[in-house]
Amino acid sequence: MITSKQRAYLKSLAQNITPIFQVGKNGINNNLIKQLIDALEARELIKITLLDAVAADKHNIANEISEKTNSDIVQLIGKKLVLYKESTKHPTIELP
């Protein structure tokens, strides 16, 4: 679990990154989760776009993705979700 100070720092870093994944009408599947885990290992901080076609509530989807990837939700604003997970092999983001 990250602190509010760490969350604020990660939010500032996330402003400059572009979304690399989209969750659409197909929702969350095993392939998406595997790709998210790989991306979190490589980048530590990722942004995801939740498309209008998503049937479920965006908070439920964010929580499900966070649980399945063992990551922390940094921010959920509108249709953008930001996740953080410290890399086990090459940590690059140093939290305050």
URSULUR-V688440 format. One record per residue. RES is the residue in one letter. PSI is psi in whole degrees, -180 to 180 (* if undefined). Layout:
# URSULUR-V688440
RES&PSI / RES&PSI
This chain:
# URSULUR-V688440
M&135 / I&152 / T&170 / S&-34 / K&-42 / Q&-39 / R&-43 / A&-41 / Y&-45 / L&-36 / K&-41 / S&-36 / L&-35 / A&-18 / Q&-31 / N&2 / I&152 / T&152 / P&136 / I&-7 / F&156 / Q&138 / V&120 / G&-148 / K&-24 / N&-13 / G&-146 / I&126 / N&175 / N&-36 / N&-43 / L&-44 / I&-42 / K&-44 / Q&-39 / L&-42 / I&-43 / D&-43 / A&-39 / L&-37 / E&-39 / A&-39 / R&-25 / E&-35 / L&119 / I&157 / K&138 / I&140 / T&132 / L&114 / L&163 / D&-25 / A&-9 / V&125 / A&-35 / A&167 / D&139 / K&-30 / H&-39 / N&-41 / I&-44 / A&-45 / N&-40 / E&-44 / I&-44 / S&-44 / E&-45 / K&-25 / T&-2 / N&43 / S&170 / D&138 / I&119 / V&-44 / Q&144 / L&99 / I&124 / G&-117 / K&19 / K&132 / L&130 / V&128 / L&148 / Y&138 / K&127 / E&134 / S&139 / T&-25 / K&-44 / H&72 / P&129 / T&-29 / I&123 / E&112 / L&144 / P&*
